[in-house]
Every structure is written in structure tokens, then in C-alpha cells.
Amino acid sequence: MTTTTGLRPTRRLILQGAASVALLGLGNLPFAPARSAANDKYPEQAFKQKNEADAIRTLYGKTAEPSDKVKLDAPEIAENGGVVPISVTTSLDKVTSISFFVAENPFALAASYKIPDGTIPAVANRLKMAKTTKLTAIVEADGKLYSATKEVKVTVGGCGG
């Protein structure tokens, strides 16, 4: 009878070793954009505002002007208010942020994104909407605010009426 001691090269041991090597290799990658984004101050007070105008004023300190250069894509009728797909694109230059406001939700500011320099200014999300309401997208570009709005009808039970 032969007995062996020590580690045998099993599949589990090989996979654990490969995973360890892969994780150690990630330590050499530059994660500067993630570090710089983490230093942005979270707009906590803006997310606590119940009124859309107050949330916009708290987040940006000024009001937005409607613009046809901001394209807001949202369904006219949302059969499920729990997941309403929305997206915003713009042809404006020097975009620094894009935010979504839902007027009739308990808190008006639904999402706010910082757009890094050189990034294509386009954002898509799925928002929860309590009831039929006005959806507003605000784009901050070159120090000015531009907006697009759309009424989204939220139906109960997906019957469309």
C-alpha cells in the first residue's frame, strides 16, 4: 500500500491558483477614473427633495431652459410602473451631468450622472414611477442647463387604460 502526503494537483487547486494569479494581476491596472469619480460629492440633499423645482435648485442652483438638442426617450404608456425604460442623448458640447426628475414620485430626483470629459453624453436607466407623471431630463452643458420633458402614463395591470 502506497500513501502520499502533500498537495496533489487537483482541478480545484489549479483553479484556486489561477484565480489568485488573476486577482494579483489586477493590482497593476490603473483605476484612476474610478478613484476620481469616488471623490465627487454625493448630492444627498438634492435626493431628499420632494418637489421637482426644489430638487433642481438644490442640485444645480438654477433653472433649466427647454432644448430640442436634448432627446428624451420614454414610453407614452408604461404598463409596469416598476420598470419604466428611459434614455437621454444630446448633441450639446461640454456635457458635465445628466439628471432625471419624476414629478409625482415621493422624491423628485430619480438619478443623476456625472459625465466625464470626452464621454458620449448618453444615459439609459429604468425608473420606478408611482403614477402617471411628468418626466424631466436635465443636461448640464458648458455651465448652462437644458431640459426635455415627457408625460408618462402609468397603467395598472398593463391594460393600457
C-alpha positions as a Python dict, from the first residue, in 0.01 Angstrom:
ca = {
    (1, 'M'): (0, 0, 0),
    (2, 'T'): (136, 338, -103),
    (3, 'T'): (48, 663, 72),
    (4, 'T'): (133, 1011, -42),
    (5, 'T'): (142, 1329, 155),
    (6, 'G'): (127, 1687, 44),
    (7, 'L'): (-80, 1862, -216),
    (8, 'R'): (-196, 1674, -519),
    (9, 'P'): (-262, 1881, -833),
    (10, 'T'): (-641, 1859, -831),
    (11, 'R'): (-863, 2066, -1054),
    (12, 'R'): (-981, 2272, -753),
    (13, 'L'): (-624, 2357, -653),
    (14, 'I'): (-535, 2460, -1009),
    (15, 'L'): (-845, 2683, -1035),
    (16, 'Q'): (-771, 2847, -699),
    (17, 'G'): (-416, 2919, -808),
    (18, 'A'): (-529, 3064, -1140),
    (19, 'A'): (-784, 3287, -966),
    (20, 'S'): (-519, 3412, -722),
    (21, 'V'): (-280, 3498, -1004),
    (22, 'A'): (-559, 3679, -1193),
    (23, 'L'): (-654, 3886, -887),
    (24, 'L'): (-294, 3978, -817),
    (25, 'G'): (-257, 4090, -1178),
    (26, 'L'): (-548, 4335, -1136),
    (27, 'G'): (-342, 4526, -881),
    (28, 'N'): (-124, 4661, -1162),
    (29, 'L'): (-408, 4813, -1366),
    (30, 'P'): (-467, 5188, -1345),
    (31, 'F'): (-804, 5270, -1187),
    (32, 'A'): (-765, 5648, -1187),
    (33, 'P'): (-1113, 5724, -1332),
    (34, 'A'): (-1276, 5517, -1058),
    (35, 'R'): (-1078, 5700, -790),
    (36, 'S'): (-1160, 6043, -930),
    (37, 'A'): (-1531, 5958, -960),
    (38, 'A'): (-1532, 5838, -600),
    (39, 'N'): (-1415, 6182, -489),
    (40, 'D'): (-1728, 6355, -627),
    (41, 'K'): (-1960, 6467, -350),
    (42, 'Y'): (-2287, 6275, -339),
    (43, 'P'): (-2578, 6522, -374),
    (44, 'E'): (-2762, 6391, -68),
    (45, 'Q'): (-2981, 6699, -12),
    (46, 'A'): (-3100, 6701, -374),
    (47, 'F'): (-3215, 6338, -347),
    (48, 'K'): (-3418, 6426, -34),
    (49, 'Q'): (-3629, 6696, -205),
    (50, 'K'): (-3993, 6607, -265),
    (51, 'N'): (-4066, 6888, -512),
    (52, 'E'): (-3908, 6885, -859),
    (53, 'A'): (-3827, 7259, -858),
    (54, 'D'): (-3662, 7230, -515),
    (55, 'A'): (-3458, 6929, -626),
    (56, 'I'): (-3335, 7110, -939),
    (57, 'R'): (-3248, 7421, -736),
    (58, 'T'): (-3065, 7212, -472),
    (59, 'L'): (-2871, 7009, -730),
    (60, 'Y'): (-2784, 7286, -979),
    (61, 'G'): (-2868, 7619, -812),
    (62, 'K'): (-3053, 7745, -1122),
    (63, 'T'): (-3333, 7656, -1360),
    (64, 'A'): (-3317, 7485, -1698),
    (65, 'E'): (-3439, 7602, -2038),
    (66, 'P'): (-3615, 7360, -2275),
    (67, 'S'): (-3399, 7249, -2568),
    (68, 'D'): (-3459, 7041, -2877),
    (69, 'K'): (-3096, 6925, -2852),
    (70, 'V'): (-3188, 6706, -2553),
    (71, 'K'): (-3361, 6386, -2671),
    (72, 'L'): (-3563, 6213, -2400),
    (73, 'D'): (-3686, 5866, -2494),
    (74, 'A'): (-3956, 5719, -2268),
    (75, 'P'): (-4276, 5526, -2337),
    (76, 'E'): (-4600, 5722, -2358),
    (77, 'I'): (-4772, 5438, -2172),
    (78, 'A'): (-4583, 5233, -1914),
    (79, 'E'): (-4763, 4908, -1843),
    (80, 'N'): (-4543, 4842, -1542),
    (81, 'G'): (-4457, 5147, -1331),
    (82, 'G'): (-4191, 4943, -1152),
    (83, 'V'): (-3955, 4938, -1452),
    (84, 'V'): (-4002, 5226, -1695),
    (85, 'P'): (-3717, 5232, -1951),
    (86, 'I'): (-3584, 5580, -2028),
    (87, 'S'): (-3284, 5724, -2208),
    (88, 'V'): (-3134, 6063, -2287),
    (89, 'T'): (-2896, 6165, -2562),
    (90, 'T'): (-2780, 6509, -2660),
    (91, 'S'): (-2585, 6684, -2930),
    (92, 'L'): (-2466, 6954, -2689),
    (93, 'D'): (-2093, 7001, -2630),
    (94, 'K'): (-1911, 7001, -2295),
    (95, 'V'): (-2178, 6799, -2109),
    (96, 'T'): (-2091, 6757, -1741),
    (97, 'S'): (-2405, 6594, -1598),
    (98, 'I'): (-2741, 6437, -1683),
    (99, 'S'): (-3024, 6402, -1429),
    (100, 'F'): (-3375, 6255, -1425),
    (101, 'F'): (-3665, 6402, -1226),
    (102, 'V'): (-4003, 6233, -1173),
    (103, 'A'): (-4255, 6493, -1051),
    (104, 'E'): (-4509, 6266, -876),
    (105, 'N'): (-4265, 6030, -704),
    (106, 'P'): (-4209, 6061, -328),
    (107, 'F'): (-3864, 6210, -404),
    (108, 'A'): (-3834, 6405, -729),
    (109, 'L'): (-3469, 6337, -821),
    (110, 'A'): (-3455, 5981, -955),
    (111, 'A'): (-3096, 5967, -1089),
    (112, 'S'): (-2802, 6197, -1151),
    (113, 'Y'): (-2490, 6117, -1352),
    (114, 'K'): (-2157, 6298, -1382),
    (115, 'I'): (-2033, 6279, -1740),
    (116, 'P'): (-1651, 6272, -1769),
    (117, 'D'): (-1476, 6479, -2035),
    (118, 'G'): (-1460, 6302, -2371),
    (119, 'T'): (-1754, 6073, -2296),
    (120, 'I'): (-2052, 6041, -2531),
    (121, 'P'): (-2337, 6214, -2345),
    (122, 'A'): (-2595, 5935, -2337),
    (123, 'V'): (-2758, 5769, -2037),
    (124, 'A'): (-3020, 5494, -2010),
    (125, 'N'): (-3195, 5371, -1699),
    (126, 'R'): (-3511, 5204, -1570),
    (127, 'L'): (-3707, 5415, -1326),
    (128, 'K'): (-3986, 5337, -1086),
    (129, 'M'): (-4289, 5563, -1123),
    (130, 'A'): (-4567, 5568, -870),
    (131, 'K'): (-4833, 5701, -1109),
    (132, 'T'): (-4887, 5897, -1431),
    (133, 'T'): (-4643, 6186, -1416),
    (134, 'K'): (-4413, 6426, -1594),
    (135, 'L'): (-4059, 6301, -1651),
    (136, 'T'): (-3786, 6564, -1687),
    (137, 'A'): (-3430, 6514, -1808),
    (138, 'I'): (-3179, 6792, -1740),
    (139, 'V'): (-2846, 6815, -1917),
    (140, 'E'): (-2575, 7046, -1784),
    (141, 'A'): (-2352, 7161, -2069),
    (142, 'D'): (-2095, 7440, -2070),
    (143, 'G'): (-2231, 7579, -1742),
    (144, 'K'): (-2593, 7603, -1865),
    (145, 'L'): (-2893, 7378, -1804),
    (146, 'Y'): (-3110, 7233, -2080),
    (147, 'S'): (-3417, 7017, -2035),
    (148, 'A'): (-3664, 6787, -2208),
    (149, 'T'): (-3992, 6667, -2059),
    (150, 'K'): (-4242, 6395, -2137),
    (151, 'E'): (-4565, 6280, -1978),
    (152, 'V'): (-4559, 5908, -1899),
    (153, 'K'): (-4893, 5739, -1834),
    (154, 'V'): (-4858, 5455, -1584),
    (155, 'T'): (-5135, 5196, -1614),
    (156, 'V'): (-5246, 4948, -1352),
    (157, 'G'): (-5234, 4584, -1456),
    (158, 'G'): (-5098, 4661, -1802),
    (159, 'C'): (-5440, 4715, -1959),
    (160, 'G'): (-5342, 5044, -2124),
    (161, 'G'): (-5642, 5237, -1993),
}
